[in-house]
């Protein structure tokens, strides 16, 4: 049976959702972030040397990185579900969005999280200077980059119901985290097509079951 090594408030929630969509049995092993550092606990390094989540074990296999995990699960257990036909235009879009989600979309969102938190973690006498630097970095680079991506998402979702085309696929599961993080950190939830996408995924029974298994999580 697949074991999902699940860290609270992490991208591993998407793995639970994918497994629920496919009806694949799995076990959840929970890990909690350190309350002070917000980092994963050292116990995760016993599963994978980087000590990061998501990571799954399936028998003697250990698979890390969300995109690799999604591809493995779909190829091993999907039986053709949640992936467009090979050679189709939808398949090309599917592959693009599957990798774009972590390769491009998450970088400015992660920077936003780090630079927002940075002033609060600075020593007392340095807080003002760190806050000024953080605000400049956000205003001059991070926020414009987030807007660029949010505009892109909304424009693409205006063309089709889902990211790869007319059918829901695993690429939509991958894209859920950037869009939800973008809604929390970058105002993406105010864009009509992004908002409609989020409402649709939140209404899916498998999404709701995954939340019951993994627990609620926050992006801000």
C-alpha positions in Angstrom: 0.0 0.0 0.0 1.1 3.6 -0.7 2.2 5.5 2.4 2.0 9.3 2.1 4.4 10.9 4.4 2.2 14.0 5.0 3.5 17.2 6.5 0.9 19.7 7.8 0.4 22.8 5.7 2.3 21.4 2.8 2.1 20.4 -0.9 1.5 16.8 0.0 -2.2 17.6 0.3 -2.3 17.3 -3.5 -1.1 13.7 -3.3 -3.9 12.8 -1.0 -6.4 14.4 -3.4 -5.0 12.6 -6.4 -5.3 9.2 -4.6 -8.8 10.0 -3.6 -9.8 10.9 -7.2 -8.4 7.6 -8.4 -9.8 5.6 -5.5 -6.4 4.2 -4.6 -6.0 2.9 -1.0 -3.3 4.6 1.0 -2.0 5.2 4.4 -1.2 8.6 5.9 1.8 9.0 8.2 1.7 12.5 9.7 4.5 14.9 10.5 4.2 18.3 12.1 6.3 21.4 11.3 8.5 22.9 14.0 6.4 25.7 15.6 9.4 28.1 15.6 11.2 27.4 12.4 8.2 26.2 10.4 10.5 23.5 8.9 9.8 19.8 8.6 10.9 17.6 11.5 14.1 15.6 11.2 12.1 12.3 11.2 11.4 12.9 7.5 15.1 12.5 6.7 14.7 8.8 7.6 12.4 8.5 4.6 14.3 10.7 2.1 17.8 12.4 2.6 16.4 15.9 2.0 13.8 15.5 4.7 11.1 17.3 2.6 7.4 16.6 2.0 5.7 15.3 -0.1 7.3 11.9 -0.3 5.6 8.6 -0.7 6.7 5.0 -0.2 5.2 2.2 -2.3 6.7 -1.1 -1.2 10.5 -0.6 -1.6 10.1 2.5 -3.8 10.6 6.0 -2.4 9.3 8.8 -4.6 9.8 12.5 -3.8 8.8 15.7 -5.6 5.2 16.4 -6.2 5.3 16.2 -10.0 7.2 13.0 -9.9 4.8 11.5 -7.4 1.8 12.5 -9.5 3.3 11.0 -12.6 4.2 7.8 -10.8 0.7 7.4 -9.3 -1.1 8.2 -12.6 1.1 5.8 -14.6 1.0 3.0 -12.0 -2.6 3.2 -10.8 -4.5 5.6 -13.1 -5.4 3.1 -15.8 -5.6 6.0 -18.2 -7.6 8.3 -15.9 -6.8 11.9 -15.3 -4.5 12.2 -18.3 -5.3 13.1 -21.9 -4.6 10.8 -24.7 -1.0 10.5 -25.9 -0.2 12.7 -28.9 -3.2 15.0 -28.4 -3.0 18.8 -28.0 -4.5 18.3 -24.5 -1.7 16.0 -23.6 0.9 18.6 -24.5 -0.9 21.2 -22.4 -1.2 18.6 -19.5 2.5 18.0 -19.5 3.2 21.7 -19.5 1.0 22.6 -16.6 2.1 19.6 -14.7 5.7 20.9 -14.6 4.9 24.6 -14.7 3.1 24.3 -11.3 6.4 23.8 -9.4 8.9 24.9 -12.0 7.7 28.5 -12.5 4.5 29.3 -10.6 5.7 28.6 -7.0 9.0 30.6 -7.1 7.5 34.1 -6.7 4.9 32.8 -4.3 7.6 31.2 -2.1 9.6 34.5 -2.2 6.4 36.3 -1.1 6.1 34.0 1.9 9.8 34.4 2.8 10.0 38.2 2.5 6.7 38.7 4.3 8.0 36.7 7.3 11.5 38.0 7.2 11.0 41.3 9.2 9.3 39.4 12.1 12.3 37.1 12.4 14.9 39.9 12.3 16.7 41.0 15.5 15.0 43.9 17.2 17.4 46.7 16.1 17.4 45.3 12.5 13.7 45.0 12.1 13.2 48.4 10.5 16.0 47.9 8.0 14.9 44.4 7.1 11.3 45.5 6.7 12.4 48.3 4.3 14.5 45.8 2.2 11.7 43.2 2.2 9.1 45.8 1.2 11.3 47.0 -1.7 11.9 43.5 -2.9 8.2 42.7 -2.9 7.2 46.0 -4.6 9.8 46.0 -7.3 10.1 42.3 -8.2 8.0 39.8 -6.3 4.5 41.4 -6.5 4.9 42.2 -10.2 6.0 38.6 -10.9 3.0 37.2 -9.0 0.7 39.5 -11.0 2.2 38.3 -14.2 1.5 34.7 -13.3 -2.0 35.4 -11.9 -2.9 37.3 -15.1 -1.7 34.3 -17.1 -3.7 31.8 -15.1 -6.9 33.8 -15.5 -6.4 34.2 -19.2 -5.7 30.5 -19.8 -8.7 29.4 -17.7 -10.9 31.8 -19.8 -10.1 29.5 -22.8 -11.2 26.2 -21.3 -12.8 24.8 -18.2 -9.6 23.1 -17.0 -5.9 23.8 -17.6 -5.4 21.0 -20.1 -8.7 21.5 -21.9 -12.3 20.5 -21.3 -11.6 17.6 -18.9 -10.3 17.6 -15.4 -6.8 16.1 -15.2 -4.0 15.6 -12.7 -2.5 18.9 -14.1 -5.4 20.6 -12.3 -4.5 18.9 -9.1 -0.9 20.1 -9.5 -2.1 23.7 -10.3 -4.4 23.8 -7.3 -1.6 24.7 -4.9 -0.2 27.7 -6.8 -3.7 29.1 -7.3 -4.7 28.6 -3.7 -1.4 30.1 -2.6 -1.9 32.9 -5.1 -5.4 33.6 -3.7 -3.9 33.8 -0.2 -0.8 35.8 -1.0 -1.4 37.6 -4.3 -5.0 38.5 -4.7 -5.6 35.7 -7.3 -9.0 34.9 -5.8 -10.4 38.1 -7.1 -9.9 37.0 -10.8 -13.1 35.6 -12.2 -11.7 32.5 -13.8 -9.3 31.7 -11.0 -12.1 32.1 -8.5 -14.4 29.8 -10.6 -11.6 27.2 -10.8 -11.1 27.2 -7.0 -14.8 26.9 -6.4 -15.0 23.9 -8.7 -12.1 22.0 -7.1 -13.3 22.8 -3.6 -16.7 21.3 -4.4 -15.2 18.0 -5.6 -15.9 15.1 -3.2 -12.4 13.7 -3.6 -10.9 17.1 -2.6 -13.1 17.2 0.5 -12.2 13.6 1.4 -8.5 14.5 1.1 -9.0 17.4 3.5 -10.6 15.0 6.0 -7.7 12.6 5.8 -4.9 15.2 5.7 -6.5 18.0 7.7 -7.0 21.7 6.9 -4.0 23.7 5.8 -3.0 27.4 5.3 -1.1 29.2 2.7 -0.5 32.6 4.2 
